[in-house]
Amino acid sequence: MISKELLKTSCNSLGIAITEEAVDRFDKYAGMLVDYNEKVNLTAITDPDDIVIKHFADSLCLMKFCDLQGKKIIDVGTGAGFPGAALLCAEPSFDMTMIDSVNKKLDFIRFLLKELGLKGNVITIRAEDAAKKAEFREKFDVVTSRAVASLNVLAEYSVPLVKVGGVFAPLKAVLSTEEDQRGCGAIANLGAKVTDKHRYTIPDGSEREIIIAKKISQTPTKYPRAFAQIFKKPL
């Protein structure tokens, strides 16, 4: 399905180690993604080379900039599994939870994990609802997401899930000055502090950015607000 050599060279150029077993899993992942996408809208990216670079290699960059080994991780708004399922393909030992509000997408993730022999927690729930539940709120070492919302909105969904001492680490396109300022302000209001911003370029020339925000105090109980409030008046 995919060019395995392209995946290996892409990861190598980004400084990411990948095993042959993982490459085989990604090949199967791509095939299942394209097939399943014919009945459920999972992604607009279906060209094999684009899947390798824009989905797989990009998702795996989180491993370069964030310590994930032995950490309890949650991927908010996982969609077709990016970055959560991609990270599991690369390293099956990760303790990964993936949430999304669209169960049809998560049915694909459940099918994918079963076919690839991977283990992960896959739960249909809105992030703002999850963060109000004791089993989710401030229970994760690493909270990540990719291509979900502007940073200030995403922070309100995500930071309440991070335990004190853990990190919020979203994968983003390079932030505009406005999104950066509003996002960092929102993160601070939610009990976290941006400690690093890592910019990198994926092999097609697109620039990306991973924000690392450390949780330094508990999130005020009023957050996250209901979806309508977040949408109407974002932080």
LINFEN-V552641 format. One line per field, one symbol per residue. ss: DSSP state (2 for helix, 1 for strand, 0 for the rest). phi: phi as a letter, one per 40 degrees, with the letter a starting at -180 (. if undefined). psi: psi as a letter, one per 20 degrees, with the letter a starting at -180 (. if undefined). Layout:
BEGIN
ss->???
phi->???
psi->???
END
This chain:
BEGIN
ss->0002222222222000000222222222222222222000000000022222222222222222200000011111000000022222220000111111002222222222222200001111002222000000000111110100002222222222211111110011100022222222222220011111111110000011111111100000000000222222000
phi->.bccccccccccccgbcaccccdcccccdcccccccccbbcbaccbcdcccdccbccccccdccbacbcgccbbbcgcgchbcdccccccaccccbbbbacbcdccccccccccccgbbacbbcaccccdcccccbcfbbcbbbaafbacdccccccbdcccccgcbcbccbcdccdcccccccccdcccgbacbabbbabcdcgccbabcbbccbaccdccbcccdcccccbcc
psi->grohhggghggghikppprhggggghghggghggghihhpohqioipghhggghgfgghihhhhipoipjqoqpoplhdjkoighghhhhniiqnpppqqiohhghhggggggghikqpqpopoqqghggiiphihpliqhpprrplgrqhhghghhghiipqpiaqpmqprrpqrgghgghghgggghjjrpphqooqrprijipqrpppoppoirqpqiiqqrqghggggmq.
END
